[in-house]
Amino acid sequence: MSILKSLSPRALAAPESGIVELVNYARGREGLLPLWVGEGDTPTPDFISRAAMEALGAGETFYTWQRGIPELRQALADYYARHFGTTLPPEHFYVTGSGMQAIQLGLQAITSPGDEMVYLTPAWPNISAALEIAGGRRVGVPLRFEGGKWALDAERLAAAITSRTRALFVNTPSNPTGWTATRQDLADILALARRHDLWIMADEIYALYYFSGGHRAPSFLDVMEPGDKVIFVNSFSKNWSMTGWRVGWIVAPPETGQILENLVQYSTSGVPQFTQRGAVAALDHGDAFIQSNVEKALRSRDILCDALIETNRVETLKPDGALYAFLKIDGVTDSRRAALDIVDKTGVGLAPGTAFGEGGELFLRACFLRDPTQVTTAAERLCDYILSR
């Protein structure tokens, strides 16, 4: 028997990331403008890095609280009080080794092998892949795409629920589409979950990247009541330019605390304490930095989308939230092949829509959380490519 055939079927079935494929194909090229992954071009600010370095220098290198250090859990409670108007005590917060691990632990807590989870597509591919590696079954429900705008199809979502459905996964504002649920959308989804006794896993990582008025996007916290089965997964990556730190969190009912602590213990045994000190600094002192990131994203969104729409060869509208323009270019029928061709001919790295599941096949994703001058250059290159086709 070959080495590969002796591995777990779940591991063998794990798909290669269509995003990482493009990154590996063109990484390090001279003059590359990398808009393919979901991160900006600004390093972690010094006040965050300094807090972690001071903790490291002070010897905070031992095993620590599985649920997160008390100071970080309190800082998370304070952050939600400021930005979401909640009064959740620290017992609702659990620190994880990245937003991706928050999703993995959440899936382990609320699903069993064979269970179905319904999610909205196009979607970040790690969601469905993590579910299937855990033995679950993914059920994608495409958003409607009309006139460049994405919208929830509530009837289609309801029709996807079966006796095997255990949970709904809702990412809003959405990666990759920028679709942002209205408060009524969230109320309707919550009512559906209550009716079928389902969990909701809410990924609101882009809640503060909201461009349609108001301080943040609508949240399930605005419509839920005590006892609702909602678990939130989140990350420090986007707000505070900490993608490489791999620190995230879960917001969940306190009753789940021991279960989540056990799952942390048997995966990573906790997040390094010195990185948690950096996370505390991000929460306590980073609101102005978040605002600067949001303002940069808004300027670059307008630069990129205005230029592409002006070609009359791209079907899209400016997204209401998140960090991505999801582009449908006239004549593109294979977005993977198009992404390879674009990076070869223009030096602009885009993620192929084929990586994001049903409904994304004809699209390309561009992350616009970058310096507006870089985005201007990328827009010029892309427009030249599109108009020369």
ROMIVEX-661146 format. One record per residue (C-alpha): z, y negated, x negated; residue in three letters. Coordinates in nm, 2 decimals. Each point is the difference from the previous one (the first is absolute). Last residue first. Layout:
# residues N
@zz: Z	yy: Y	xx: X	resn: ALA .
...
//
This chain:
# residues 389
@zz: -2.44	yy: -4.15	xx: 0.93	resn: ARG .
@zz: -0.02	yy: -0.33	xx: -0.19	resn: SER .
@zz: 0.21	yy: -0.19	xx: 0.26	resn: LEU .
@zz: 0.29	yy: 0.25	xx: -0.03	resn: ILE .
@zz: 0.01	yy: 0.00	xx: -0.38	resn: TYR .
@zz: -0.01	yy: -0.38	xx: -0.02	resn: ASP .
@zz: 0.27	yy: -0.02	xx: 0.26	resn: CYS .
@zz: 0.21	yy: 0.25	xx: -0.19	resn: LEU .
@zz: -0.03	yy: -0.19	xx: -0.33	resn: ARG .
@zz: 0.08	yy: -0.33	xx: 0.17	resn: GLU .
@zz: 0.30	yy: 0.14	xx: 0.18	resn: ALA .
@zz: 0.14	yy: 0.15	xx: -0.32	resn: ALA .
@zz: -0.03	yy: -0.33	xx: -0.17	resn: THR .
@zz: 0.17	yy: -0.18	xx: 0.28	resn: THR .
@zz: 0.27	yy: 0.27	xx: 0.01	resn: VAL .
@zz: 0.07	yy: -0.06	xx: -0.37	resn: GLN .
@zz: 0.03	yy: -0.37	xx: 0.06	resn: THR .
@zz: 0.23	yy: 0.07	xx: 0.30	resn: PRO .
@zz: 0.24	yy: 0.19	xx: -0.22	resn: ASP .
@zz: 0.06	yy: 0.34	xx: 0.16	resn: ARG .
@zz: 0.15	yy: 0.15	xx: 0.32	resn: LEU .
@zz: -0.35	yy: 0.05	xx: 0.14	resn: PHE .
@zz: -0.02	yy: 0.38	xx: 0.01	resn: CYS .
@zz: -0.35	yy: 0.12	xx: 0.08	resn: ALA .
@zz: -0.08	yy: 0.30	xx: 0.22	resn: ARG .
@zz: -0.34	yy: 0.14	xx: 0.07	resn: LEU .
@zz: -0.13	yy: 0.12	xx: 0.34	resn: PHE .
@zz: -0.24	yy: 0.25	xx: 0.14	resn: LEU .
@zz: 0.23	yy: 0.31	xx: -0.01	resn: GLU .
@zz: 0.31	yy: -0.19	xx: 0.13	resn: GLY .
@zz: 0.01	yy: 0.13	xx: 0.36	resn: GLY .
@zz: 0.15	yy: 0.33	xx: -0.08	resn: GLU .
@zz: 0.17	yy: 0.01	xx: -0.34	resn: GLY .
@zz: 0.10	yy: -0.26	xx: -0.25	resn: PHE .
@zz: -0.16	yy: 0.13	xx: -0.32	resn: ALA .
@zz: -0.35	yy: -0.01	xx: 0.16	resn: THR .
@zz: 0.05	yy: -0.38	xx: 0.02	resn: GLY .
@zz: -0.07	yy: -0.02	xx: -0.37	resn: PRO .
@zz: 0.24	yy: -0.22	xx: -0.21	resn: ALA .
@zz: -0.16	yy: -0.29	xx: -0.17	resn: LEU .
@zz: -0.02	yy: -0.08	xx: -0.37	resn: GLY .
@zz: -0.22	yy: -0.30	xx: -0.09	resn: VAL .
@zz: -0.19	yy: 0.04	xx: -0.33	resn: GLY .
@zz: -0.32	yy: -0.10	xx: 0.18	resn: THR .
@zz: -0.26	yy: 0.28	xx: -0.07	resn: LYS .
@zz: 0.22	yy: 0.29	xx: -0.09	resn: ASP .
@zz: 0.29	yy: -0.10	xx: 0.23	resn: VAL .
@zz: -0.24	yy: -0.05	xx: 0.29	resn: ILE .
@zz: -0.18	yy: 0.33	xx: -0.06	resn: ASP .
@zz: 0.32	yy: 0.20	xx: -0.01	resn: LEU .
@zz: 0.13	yy: -0.17	xx: 0.32	resn: ALA .
@zz: -0.34	yy: 0.06	xx: 0.17	resn: ALA .
@zz: 0.01	yy: 0.37	xx: -0.08	resn: ARG .
@zz: 0.34	yy: 0.02	xx: 0.15	resn: ARG .
@zz: -0.09	yy: -0.22	xx: 0.30	resn: SER .
@zz: -0.29	yy: 0.23	xx: 0.10	resn: ASP .
@zz: -0.20	yy: -0.16	xx: 0.29	resn: THR .
@zz: -0.02	yy: -0.35	xx: -0.13	resn: VAL .
@zz: -0.30	yy: -0.18	xx: 0.15	resn: GLY .
@zz: 0.18	yy: -0.31	xx: 0.12	resn: ASP .
@zz: 0.34	yy: -0.03	xx: -0.17	resn: ILE .
@zz: 0.31	yy: 0.09	xx: 0.20	resn: LYS .
@zz: 0.30	yy: -0.16	xx: -0.18	resn: LEU .
@zz: 0.37	yy: 0.06	xx: 0.03	resn: PHE .
@zz: 0.16	yy: -0.31	xx: -0.15	resn: ALA .
@zz: 0.35	yy: 0.09	xx: -0.12	resn: TYR .
@zz: 0.34	yy: -0.15	xx: -0.07	resn: LEU .
@zz: 0.20	yy: 0.05	xx: 0.32	resn: ALA .
@zz: -0.04	yy: -0.21	xx: 0.32	resn: GLY .
@zz: -0.23	yy: -0.17	xx: 0.25	resn: ASP .
@zz: -0.31	yy: 0.11	xx: -0.18	resn: PRO .
@zz: -0.29	yy: -0.24	xx: -0.03	resn: LYS .
@zz: -0.29	yy: 0.14	xx: 0.19	resn: LEU .
@zz: -0.24	yy: 0.27	xx: -0.11	resn: THR .
@zz: -0.37	yy: 0.11	xx: 0.03	resn: GLU .
@zz: -0.18	yy: -0.09	xx: -0.33	resn: VAL .
@zz: -0.37	yy: -0.09	xx: -0.03	resn: ARG .
@zz: 0.01	yy: -0.35	xx: 0.15	resn: ASN .
@zz: 0.06	yy: -0.12	xx: -0.36	resn: THR .
@zz: 0.24	yy: -0.25	xx: 0.14	resn: GLU .
@zz: 0.24	yy: 0.27	xx: 0.10	resn: ILE .
@zz: 0.04	yy: 0.10	xx: -0.37	resn: LEU .
@zz: 0.07	yy: -0.35	xx: -0.12	resn: ALA .
@zz: 0.25	yy: -0.08	xx: 0.28	resn: ASP .
@zz: 0.18	yy: 0.34	xx: -0.05	resn: CYS .
@zz: 0.05	yy: -0.04	xx: -0.37	resn: LEU .
@zz: 0.11	yy: -0.36	xx: -0.01	resn: ILE .
@zz: 0.21	yy: 0.02	xx: 0.31	resn: ASP .
@zz: 0.18	yy: 0.31	xx: -0.12	resn: ARG .
@zz: 0.06	yy: -0.17	xx: -0.33	resn: SER .
@zz: 0.17	yy: -0.29	xx: 0.15	resn: ARG .
@zz: 0.21	yy: 0.22	xx: 0.23	resn: LEU .
@zz: 0.10	yy: 0.24	xx: -0.28	resn: ALA .
@zz: 0.11	yy: -0.29	xx: -0.22	resn: LYS .
@zz: 0.21	yy: -0.14	xx: 0.28	resn: GLU .
@zz: 0.16	yy: 0.34	xx: 0.06	resn: VAL .
@zz: 0.08	yy: 0.04	xx: -0.36	resn: ASN .
@zz: 0.15	yy: -0.34	xx: -0.02	resn: SER .
@zz: 0.22	yy: 0.08	xx: 0.30	resn: GLN .
@zz: 0.11	yy: 0.32	xx: -0.15	resn: ILE .
@zz: 0.11	yy: -0.19	xx: -0.32	resn: PHE .
@zz: 0.19	yy: -0.25	xx: 0.21	resn: ALA .
@zz: 0.19	yy: 0.29	xx: 0.18	resn: ASP .
@zz: 0.08	yy: 0.17	xx: -0.34	resn: GLY .
@zz: 0.37	yy: -0.10	xx: -0.07	resn: HIS .
@zz: 0.22	yy: 0.25	xx: 0.18	resn: ASP .
@zz: -0.27	yy: 0.26	xx: 0.08	resn: LEU .
@zz: -0.17	yy: 0.00	xx: -0.34	resn: ALA .
@zz: 0.34	yy: -0.02	xx: -0.18	resn: ALA .
@zz: 0.13	yy: 0.30	xx: 0.19	resn: VAL .
@zz: -0.33	yy: 0.19	xx: -0.10	resn: ALA .
@zz: 0.06	yy: -0.08	xx: -0.36	resn: GLY .
@zz: 0.35	yy: 0.15	xx: 0.02	resn: ARG .
@zz: -0.16	yy: 0.30	xx: 0.17	resn: GLN .
@zz: -0.21	yy: 0.05	xx: -0.31	resn: THR .
@zz: 0.32	yy: 0.01	xx: -0.21	resn: PHE .
@zz: 0.15	yy: 0.26	xx: 0.23	resn: GLN .
@zz: -0.28	yy: 0.25	xx: -0.03	resn: PRO .
@zz: -0.09	yy: 0.13	xx: 0.35	resn: VAL .
@zz: 0.18	yy: 0.31	xx: 0.12	resn: GLY .
@zz: 0.02	yy: 0.38	xx: -0.04	resn: SER .
@zz: -0.39	yy: 0.00	xx: -0.02	resn: THR .
@zz: -0.10	yy: 0.27	xx: 0.25	resn: SER .
@zz: 0.30	yy: 0.21	xx: 0.10	resn: TYR .
@zz: 0.25	yy: -0.28	xx: 0.00	resn: GLN .
@zz: -0.23	yy: -0.23	xx: 0.19	resn: VAL .
@zz: -0.04	yy: 0.26	xx: 0.28	resn: LEU .
@zz: 0.38	yy: 0.04	xx: 0.01	resn: ASN .
@zz: 0.06	yy: -0.37	xx: 0.03	resn: GLU .
@zz: -0.26	yy: -0.01	xx: 0.28	resn: LEU .
@zz: 0.19	yy: 0.27	xx: 0.19	resn: ILE .
@zz: 0.33	yy: -0.17	xx: -0.06	resn: GLN .
@zz: -0.12	yy: -0.33	xx: 0.13	resn: GLY .
@zz: -0.19	yy: 0.12	xx: 0.31	resn: THR .
@zz: 0.28	yy: -0.11	xx: 0.24	resn: GLU .
@zz: -0.03	yy: -0.35	xx: -0.16	resn: PRO .
@zz: -0.34	yy: -0.05	xx: 0.18	resn: PRO .
@zz: -0.28	yy: -0.06	xx: -0.24	resn: ALA .
@zz: -0.14	yy: -0.27	xx: -0.23	resn: VAL .
@zz: -0.15	yy: 0.16	xx: -0.31	resn: ILE .
@zz: -0.05	yy: -0.16	xx: -0.34	resn: TRP .
@zz: -0.23	yy: -0.04	xx: -0.29	resn: GLY .
@zz: 0.01	yy: -0.02	xx: -0.38	resn: VAL .
@zz: -0.29	yy: 0.12	xx: -0.22	resn: ARG .
@zz: 0.02	yy: -0.28	xx: -0.26	resn: TRP .
@zz: -0.38	yy: 0.00	xx: -0.07	resn: GLY .
@zz: -0.09	yy: -0.17	xx: 0.33	resn: THR .
@zz: 0.27	yy: -0.27	xx: -0.05	resn: MET .
@zz: -0.20	yy: -0.32	xx: 0.09	resn: SER .
@zz: 0.29	yy: -0.13	xx: 0.22	resn: TRP .
@zz: -0.14	yy: 0.04	xx: 0.35	resn: ASN .
@zz: -0.24	yy: 0.28	xx: -0.07	resn: LYS .
@zz: 0.19	yy: 0.26	xx: -0.20	resn: SER .
@zz: 0.35	yy: -0.02	xx: 0.13	resn: PHE .
@zz: -0.07	yy: 0.28	xx: 0.25	resn: SER .
@zz: 0.04	yy: 0.09	xx: 0.36	resn: ASN .
@zz: 0.06	yy: 0.28	xx: 0.25	resn: VAL .
@zz: 0.15	yy: -0.06	xx: 0.34	resn: PHE .
@zz: 0.14	yy: 0.29	xx: 0.22	resn: ILE .
@zz: -0.01	yy: -0.04	xx: 0.38	resn: VAL .
@zz: 0.16	yy: 0.23	xx: 0.25	resn: LYS .
@zz: 0.14	yy: -0.25	xx: 0.25	resn: ASP .
@zz: 0.37	yy: 0.03	xx: 0.04	resn: GLY .
@zz: 0.08	yy: -0.36	xx: -0.02	resn: PRO .
@zz: -0.30	yy: -0.20	xx: 0.14	resn: GLU .
@zz: -0.35	yy: -0.07	xx: -0.13	resn: MET .
@zz: -0.22	yy: -0.30	xx: 0.08	resn: VAL .
@zz: 0.04	yy: -0.25	xx: -0.28	resn: ASP .
@zz: 0.11	yy: 0.26	xx: -0.26	resn: LEU .
@zz: -0.34	yy: 0.17	xx: 0.06	resn: PHE .
@zz: -0.14	yy: -0.30	xx: -0.18	resn: SER .
@zz: -0.23	yy: -0.29	xx: 0.08	resn: PRO .
@zz: -0.15	yy: -0.16	xx: -0.32	resn: ALA .
@zz: 0.19	yy: -0.25	xx: -0.20	resn: ARG .
@zz: 0.08	yy: -0.37	xx: -0.03	resn: HIS .
@zz: -0.21	yy: -0.11	xx: 0.30	resn: GLY .
@zz: -0.36	yy: -0.07	xx: 0.04	resn: GLY .
@zz: -0.30	yy: 0.23	xx: -0.05	resn: SER .
@zz: 0.01	yy: 0.06	xx: -0.38	resn: PHE .
@zz: 0.26	yy: 0.27	xx: -0.05	resn: TYR .
@zz: 0.08	yy: 0.14	xx: -0.34	resn: TYR .
@zz: 0.38	yy: 0.00	xx: 0.09	resn: LEU .
@zz: -0.03	yy: 0.33	xx: 0.19	resn: ALA .
@zz: -0.21	yy: 0.17	xx: -0.27	resn: TYR .
@zz: 0.24	yy: 0.29	xx: -0.07	resn: ILE .
@zz: 0.04	yy: 0.06	xx: 0.37	resn: GLU .
@zz: -0.05	yy: 0.38	xx: 0.00	resn: ASP .
@zz: 0.17	yy: 0.12	xx: 0.32	resn: ALA .
@zz: 0.06	yy: 0.37	xx: 0.04	resn: MET .
@zz: 0.05	yy: 0.05	xx: 0.37	resn: ILE .
@zz: 0.18	yy: 0.31	xx: 0.12	resn: TRP .
@zz: -0.11	yy: 0.16	xx: 0.33	resn: LEU .
@zz: 0.18	yy: 0.08	xx: 0.32	resn: ASP .
@zz: -0.32	yy: 0.00	xx: 0.20	resn: HIS .
@zz: 0.08	yy: -0.29	xx: 0.23	resn: ARG .
@zz: 0.20	yy: -0.18	xx: -0.27	resn: ARG .
@zz: -0.30	yy: 0.02	xx: -0.24	resn: ALA .
@zz: -0.24	yy: -0.14	xx: 0.26	resn: LEU .
@zz: 0.25	yy: -0.28	xx: 0.08	resn: ALA .
@zz: 0.02	yy: -0.08	xx: -0.37	resn: LEU .
@zz: -0.38	yy: -0.01	xx: -0.03	resn: ILE .
@zz: -0.02	yy: -0.24	xx: 0.30	resn: ASP .
@zz: 0.27	yy: -0.22	xx: -0.13	resn: ALA .
@zz: -0.18	yy: -0.01	xx: -0.34	resn: LEU .
@zz: -0.33	yy: -0.10	xx: 0.16	resn: ASP .
@zz: 0.18	yy: -0.26	xx: 0.21	resn: GLN .
@zz: 0.16	yy: -0.16	xx: -0.32	resn: ARG .
@zz: -0.35	yy: -0.01	xx: -0.14	resn: THR .
@zz: -0.11	yy: 0.25	xx: -0.26	resn: ALA .
@zz: -0.17	yy: -0.13	xx: -0.31	resn: THR .
@zz: -0.34	yy: 0.14	xx: -0.11	resn: TRP .
@zz: -0.05	yy: -0.09	xx: -0.37	resn: GLY .
@zz: -0.24	yy: 0.29	xx: -0.02	resn: THR .
@zz: 0.11	yy: 0.18	xx: -0.32	resn: PRO .
@zz: 0.31	yy: 0.01	xx: 0.02	resn: ASN .
@zz: 0.13	yy: -0.13	xx: 0.33	resn: SER .
@zz: 0.24	yy: -0.27	xx: 0.09	resn: PRO .
@zz: 0.13	yy: 0.22	xx: 0.15	resn: THR .
@zz: 0.01	yy: 0.37	xx: -0.11	resn: ASN .
@zz: 0.10	yy: 0.23	xx: 0.29	resn: VAL .
@zz: 0.08	yy: 0.37	xx: -0.04	resn: PHE .
@zz: 0.07	yy: 0.18	xx: 0.32	resn: LEU .
@zz: 0.23	yy: 0.31	xx: 0.00	resn: ALA .
@zz: 0.06	yy: 0.35	xx: 0.12	resn: ARG .
@zz: -0.33	yy: 0.10	xx: 0.17	resn: THR .
@zz: -0.02	yy: 0.38	xx: 0.07	resn: ARG .
@zz: 0.01	yy: -0.04	xx: 0.38	resn: SER .
@zz: -0.30	yy: -0.23	xx: -0.03	resn: THR .
@zz: -0.05	yy: -0.37	xx: -0.06	resn: ILE .
@zz: -0.36	yy: -0.11	xx: -0.07	resn: ALA .
@zz: -0.06	yy: -0.13	xx: 0.35	resn: ALA .
@zz: 0.27	yy: -0.26	xx: -0.04	resn: ALA .
@zz: -0.17	yy: -0.15	xx: -0.30	resn: LEU .
@zz: -0.34	yy: 0.01	xx: 0.17	resn: ARG .
@zz: 0.15	yy: -0.20	xx: 0.29	resn: GLU .
@zz: 0.16	yy: -0.25	xx: -0.23	resn: ALA .
@zz: -0.32	yy: -0.08	xx: -0.19	resn: ASP .
@zz: 0.14	yy: -0.25	xx: -0.25	resn: LEU .
@zz: -0.23	yy: -0.27	xx: -0.13	resn: ALA .
@zz: -0.21	yy: -0.08	xx: -0.30	resn: TRP .
@zz: -0.23	yy: -0.30	xx: -0.02	resn: LYS .
@zz: -0.34	yy: -0.03	xx: -0.16	resn: GLY .
@zz: -0.18	yy: -0.03	xx: 0.33	resn: GLY .
@zz: 0.16	yy: 0.31	xx: 0.13	resn: GLU .
@zz: 0.19	yy: 0.27	xx: -0.19	resn: PHE .
@zz: 0.24	yy: 0.21	xx: 0.21	resn: ARG .
@zz: 0.28	yy: 0.17	xx: -0.19	resn: LEU .
@zz: -0.05	yy: 0.36	xx: -0.08	resn: PRO .
@zz: 0.26	yy: 0.26	xx: 0.10	resn: VAL .
@zz: 0.07	yy: 0.24	xx: -0.29	resn: GLY .
@zz: 0.19	yy: 0.33	xx: 0.06	resn: VAL .
@zz: 0.17	yy: 0.13	xx: -0.31	resn: ARG .
@zz: 0.16	yy: 0.35	xx: -0.01	resn: ARG .
@zz: 0.32	yy: 0.06	xx: -0.18	resn: GLY .
@zz: 0.06	yy: 0.24	xx: -0.29	resn: GLY .
@zz: 0.16	yy: -0.25	xx: -0.24	resn: ALA .
@zz: -0.32	yy: -0.02	xx: -0.20	resn: ILE .
@zz: -0.16	yy: -0.08	xx: 0.34	resn: GLU .
@zz: 0.23	yy: -0.29	xx: 0.06	resn: LEU .
@zz: -0.04	yy: -0.15	xx: -0.35	resn: ALA .
@zz: -0.37	yy: 0.01	xx: 0.03	resn: ALA .
@zz: 0.00	yy: -0.17	xx: 0.34	resn: SER .
@zz: 0.20	yy: -0.30	xx: -0.13	resn: ILE .
@zz: -0.15	yy: -0.01	xx: -0.35	resn: ASN .
@zz: -0.34	yy: -0.09	xx: 0.15	resn: PRO .
@zz: 0.08	yy: -0.36	xx: 0.10	resn: TRP .
@zz: -0.13	yy: 0.00	xx: 0.36	resn: ALA .
@zz: -0.33	yy: -0.04	xx: 0.19	resn: PRO .
@zz: 0.15	yy: 0.12	xx: 0.23	resn: THR .
@zz: 0.32	yy: -0.01	xx: 0.21	resn: LEU .
@zz: 0.25	yy: 0.28	xx: -0.03	resn: TYR .
@zz: 0.11	yy: 0.31	xx: 0.20	resn: VAL .
@zz: 0.23	yy: 0.24	xx: -0.17	resn: MET .
@zz: -0.02	yy: 0.37	xx: 0.09	resn: GLU .
@zz: 0.26	yy: 0.26	xx: -0.08	resn: ASP .
@zz: -0.11	yy: 0.32	xx: -0.17	resn: GLY .
@zz: 0.25	yy: -0.03	xx: -0.28	resn: PRO .
@zz: 0.29	yy: -0.21	xx: 0.12	resn: SER .
@zz: 0.02	yy: -0.37	xx: 0.06	resn: THR .
@zz: 0.27	yy: -0.27	xx: 0.03	resn: ILE .
@zz: 0.20	yy: 0.02	xx: -0.32	resn: ALA .
@zz: -0.27	yy: 0.13	xx: -0.24	resn: GLN .
@zz: -0.24	yy: -0.26	xx: 0.13	resn: LEU .
@zz: 0.25	yy: -0.27	xx: -0.07	resn: GLY .
@zz: 0.06	yy: 0.13	xx: -0.34	resn: LEU .
@zz: -0.37	yy: 0.00	xx: -0.08	resn: GLN .
@zz: -0.05	yy: -0.35	xx: 0.15	resn: ILE .
@zz: 0.29	yy: -0.14	xx: -0.20	resn: ALA .
@zz: -0.13	yy: 0.17	xx: -0.30	resn: GLN .
@zz: -0.33	yy: -0.19	xx: 0.03	resn: MET .
@zz: 0.20	yy: -0.32	xx: 0.05	resn: GLY .
@zz: 0.14	yy: 0.06	xx: -0.34	resn: SER .
@zz: 0.30	yy: 0.19	xx: -0.15	resn: GLY .
@zz: 0.21	yy: -0.05	xx: 0.31	resn: THR .
@zz: 0.29	yy: -0.22	xx: 0.11	resn: VAL .
@zz: 0.16	yy: 0.07	xx: 0.34	resn: TYR .
@zz: 0.09	yy: -0.27	xx: 0.25	resn: PHE .
@zz: 0.16	yy: 0.03	xx: 0.35	resn: HIS .
@zz: 0.36	yy: 0.02	xx: -0.14	resn: GLU .
@zz: -0.05	yy: -0.35	xx: -0.14	resn: PRO .
@zz: 0.06	yy: -0.15	xx: 0.34	resn: PRO .
@zz: -0.29	yy: -0.10	xx: 0.23	resn: LEU .
@zz: 0.04	yy: -0.35	xx: 0.15	resn: THR .
@zz: -0.37	yy: -0.07	xx: 0.05	resn: THR .
@zz: -0.18	yy: -0.33	xx: 0.00	resn: GLY .
@zz: -0.30	yy: 0.15	xx: -0.18	resn: PHE .
@zz: -0.04	yy: -0.22	xx: -0.30	resn: HIS .
@zz: 0.34	yy: -0.13	xx: -0.08	resn: ARG .
@zz: 0.21	yy: 0.29	xx: 0.16	resn: ALA .
@zz: -0.24	yy: 0.25	xx: -0.15	resn: TYR .
@zz: 0.05	yy: -0.14	xx: -0.35	resn: TYR .
@zz: 0.38	yy: -0.01	xx: 0.05	resn: ASP .
@zz: 0.00	yy: 0.37	xx: 0.09	resn: ALA .
@zz: -0.22	yy: 0.07	xx: -0.31	resn: LEU .
@zz: 0.24	yy: -0.19	xx: -0.22	resn: ALA .
@zz: 0.29	yy: 0.21	xx: 0.14	resn: GLN .
@zz: -0.19	yy: 0.32	xx: -0.08	resn: ARG .
@zz: -0.07	yy: -0.14	xx: -0.35	resn: LEU .
@zz: 0.37	yy: -0.10	xx: -0.07	resn: GLU .
@zz: 0.12	yy: 0.34	xx: 0.13	resn: PRO .
@zz: -0.21	yy: 0.19	xx: -0.26	resn: ILE .
@zz: -0.26	yy: 0.23	xx: 0.17	resn: GLY .
@zz: 0.04	yy: 0.30	xx: 0.23	resn: ARG .
@zz: 0.04	yy: 0.24	xx: -0.28	resn: GLN .
@zz: 0.25	yy: -0.23	xx: -0.17	resn: TRP .
@zz: -0.03	yy: 0.01	xx: -0.38	resn: THR .
@zz: -0.05	yy: 0.24	xx: -0.29	resn: TYR .
@zz: 0.03	yy: -0.19	xx: -0.33	resn: PHE .
@zz: -0.21	yy: -0.27	xx: -0.17	resn: THR .
@zz: 0.18	yy: -0.32	xx: 0.09	resn: GLU .
@zz: 0.09	yy: -0.05	xx: -0.37	resn: GLY .
@zz: 0.03	yy: -0.38	xx: 0.00	resn: ALA .
@zz: -0.33	yy: -0.03	xx: -0.18	resn: GLY .
@zz: -0.17	yy: 0.18	xx: 0.28	resn: LEU .
@zz: 0.17	yy: -0.23	xx: 0.25	resn: ALA .
@zz: -0.11	yy: -0.30	xx: -0.19	resn: GLU .
@zz: -0.36	yy: 0.14	xx: -0.02	resn: MET .
@zz: -0.01	yy: 0.06	xx: 0.38	resn: ALA .
@zz: 0.13	yy: -0.36	xx: 0.07	resn: ALA .
@zz: -0.25	yy: -0.14	xx: -0.25	resn: ARG .
@zz: -0.30	yy: 0.18	xx: 0.17	resn: SER .
@zz: 0.09	yy: -0.15	xx: 0.33	resn: ILE .
@zz: 0.05	yy: -0.36	xx: -0.12	resn: PHE .
@zz: -0.31	yy: 0.04	xx: -0.22	resn: ASP .
@zz: -0.25	yy: 0.05	xx: 0.28	resn: PRO .
@zz: -0.18	yy: 0.34	xx: 0.03	resn: THR .
@zz: -0.35	yy: -0.05	xx: -0.14	resn: PRO .
@zz: -0.26	yy: -0.19	xx: 0.21	resn: THR .
@zz: -0.34	yy: 0.16	xx: 0.05	resn: ASP .
@zz: 0.06	yy: 0.14	xx: 0.35	resn: GLY .
@zz: 0.03	yy: 0.35	xx: 0.12	resn: GLU .
@zz: -0.16	yy: 0.23	xx: 0.26	resn: GLY .
@zz: -0.26	yy: 0.17	xx: -0.21	resn: VAL .
@zz: -0.38	yy: -0.06	xx: 0.00	resn: TRP .
@zz: -0.03	yy: -0.37	xx: -0.08	resn: LEU .
@zz: -0.04	yy: 0.05	xx: -0.37	resn: PRO .
@zz: -0.22	yy: -0.27	xx: -0.15	resn: LEU .
@zz: -0.15	yy: 0.16	xx: -0.31	resn: LEU .
@zz: -0.13	yy: -0.22	xx: -0.28	resn: GLY .
@zz: 0.02	yy: 0.27	xx: -0.26	resn: GLU .
@zz: 0.06	yy: 0.35	xx: 0.15	resn: ARG .
@zz: 0.35	yy: 0.13	xx: -0.03	resn: GLY .
@zz: 0.01	yy: 0.22	xx: 0.31	resn: ARG .
@zz: -0.35	yy: 0.07	xx: 0.14	resn: ALA .
@zz: 0.00	yy: 0.37	xx: 0.10	resn: TYR .
@zz: 0.38	yy: 0.04	xx: 0.00	resn: ASN .
@zz: 0.03	yy: -0.29	xx: 0.25	resn: VAL .
@zz: -0.28	yy: 0.14	xx: 0.22	resn: LEU .
@zz: 0.16	yy: 0.35	xx: 0.01	resn: GLU .
@zz: 0.34	yy: -0.16	xx: 0.06	resn: VAL .
@zz: -0.12	yy: -0.15	xx: 0.33	resn: ILE .
@zz: -0.16	yy: 0.32	xx: 0.12	resn: GLY .
@zz: 0.33	yy: 0.17	xx: -0.06	resn: SER .
@zz: -0.06	yy: 0.37	xx: -0.08	resn: GLU .
@zz: 0.10	yy: 0.21	xx: 0.30	resn: PRO .
@zz: 0.31	yy: 0.23	xx: 0.00	resn: ALA .
@zz: -0.13	yy: 0.34	xx: 0.12	resn: ALA .
@zz: 0.09	yy: 0.17	xx: -0.33	resn: LEU .
@zz: 0.35	yy: -0.12	xx: 0.03	resn: ALA .
@zz: 0.03	yy: 0.13	xx: 0.36	resn: ARG .
@zz: -0.16	yy: 0.33	xx: -0.10	resn: PRO .
@zz: 0.28	yy: 0.04	xx: -0.26	resn: SER .
@zz: -0.13	yy: 0.10	xx: -0.35	resn: LEU .
@zz: -0.11	yy: 0.35	xx: -0.10	resn: SER .
@zz: -0.36	yy: -0.08	xx: 0.07	resn: LYS .
@zz: 0.01	yy: -0.28	xx: -0.25	resn: LEU .
@zz: 0.13	yy: 0.22	xx: -0.29	resn: ILE .
@zz: -0.27	yy: 0.26	xx: 0.07	resn: SER .
@zz: 0.09	yy: 0.35	xx: 0.13	resn: MET .
//
